[in-house]
Amino acid sequence: MTRNASRISLLIVFGMAMLLFSFAPVFQKKPWNAPDTAKKMKNPVKSDAESIATGKALYAKHCKSCHGKGGEGDGTKAAELKTEPGDFTSKEFQAETDGELFYKSSEGRDDMPSFKKKIPEDEDMWAIVNYLRTLAK
C-alpha cells in the first residue's frame, strides 16, 4: 500500500470513529431519579375501569405521539427526540412507584415536557399512572 493510500485509510477510519462517537450521546440513557418524597407518594385514585379509561384517553391525547400506542417508546414523534422516550412495558419502568411516575409525568425533563398545565387535575394524572400499569408485559 502506498503512503497516500495508508493516510487515506487512516483518515477514513478516524472519520468513521468520530462519526460514531458523535452519536454516542443519543444512545446514552441518562438516569432520572425522582426525589424520595415523590417515591413515597401513594396513588389516591382507585385503579378501576373508570380511572383506567380516563387515563387511557388522556394518554392517547398527550403521550401516545412520543411513547407509542402500547407504551414501547415507538410513537410517531419518537424519532425526533434527543432522549429516549422509554419503554413503559419494561420491568424497570413498572418497578417504579406510582409516585415516581406521577412526579416524572408532572415535572418533565429534557424532551419530556411538564404536564402540570396541560393536565392540571392531580386526579387525571393519577388516572394516567393507573393506565400505565396496564401496559406491563
N, C-alpha and C positions, 0 to 999 in steps of 0.2 A: 504494500500500500504506500502511496506517495505521502510525502509530508503534508501536502494540502488536503488530501483525502482524509488523513488522520485528524487534522484540525477540524475539518467539516464534520466528521463523525463525532468528535468530542463536543462540538457546538450543538449538534442535534441532540445528543444525549443530555447535555446541560440544559438546553431549551425545554426538552420534554420533562426533565426533573423540576424545573422552575414552574412549568405549567401545572404539573401535578400538585406541587406544594401550594400554589396559589389557590387551589380549590379546597385545600385541607380545612379551612375554617367552615366551609359549607357543610362538611361531613361531620364535624365535631359536635357532640351533644353537650351543651352547657347545662350543668346541674341547676335545678330550680327547686330550692328548698323553701317551703312556707315556714313562717315563724311558729314557734311552739304553741302560741295562743290560738293560731288558726288550726293547727293539727288537732287540738283538743276540742274544737267546736263540734257540737252534736247537731245533726240534721233534725230540725223541729218539724219537718214536713213528712208525714207518713208516706212510705213508699207503697202506694196503691195504684190501681188502674187510672184513677183520675190524675194524680200527680205525674205519673209516667207519661200519660197522654199530653199533658201540658208541657212537660219537659221535652218531649219528642217534637212537638210543634215549634217550640222556641229554638230547639237545636236546629231544626230544618231551616228556620229563618235566619239564625245568627251564626251557626257553627259549621254547617254542612259544607259550605263552599271551600273551606280550608281542610276540615277534618274528615270529610267524606261521609257518605250516606251511612256506612257501617262503623264509622269512627276509626278507620285504619290509617288516617292521615293522607288520604288519596283524593281529596276534594279537587274541584276544578281549578281552584286558585293555589293549590299546594306547591306547584312547580315555580310559582312566582315568589315564594317566601325565601328569606335568607336563613331562617331557622326551621328545623324540622317540626312539623305540626304534631307529631307524636301519634302513638297507636293506643287508642282508648280500650282496645280489646286485650291488650297485653297484661300479663300477670303483674308487671311492675306498676303500671298505671292503676290497675284495680286494687293493688295493695295500699294505695294512698288512702288516707282517711277522707271522709266526706268533707271535713273542714278544710283539708288541703285543696280539694277540688273546688270548693266554693271560693276559697281565697284566690286561687290562681285564675279562675274564671272572672272573678270580680275585678281583681287588680290588673291582670295582664302583664306582659313583659315582651320586649322586642317586637316581633311581628304580631304577637297576640295582643290585641287591644284590650283595654279595660272595658268591661260591660256595665259599670256602675250607672251610666246614664242611659244606655240602651235598654237595660233590664234593671230598672231601679227598685223593683219589689224583691226583697230577700226571698220571699216565698217562691217566686218564679225561678230564681237562681237555684234554690234547693231542689225544685222540681227537675231542673236540668241535671243536677247531680243524681237524682233518683233514676232518671233516664240513662245516664252514662253507665250506671251499674248494670243495666240490661245488655250492654254491649260486650260483656265479658265472654271470652271464648269458652 
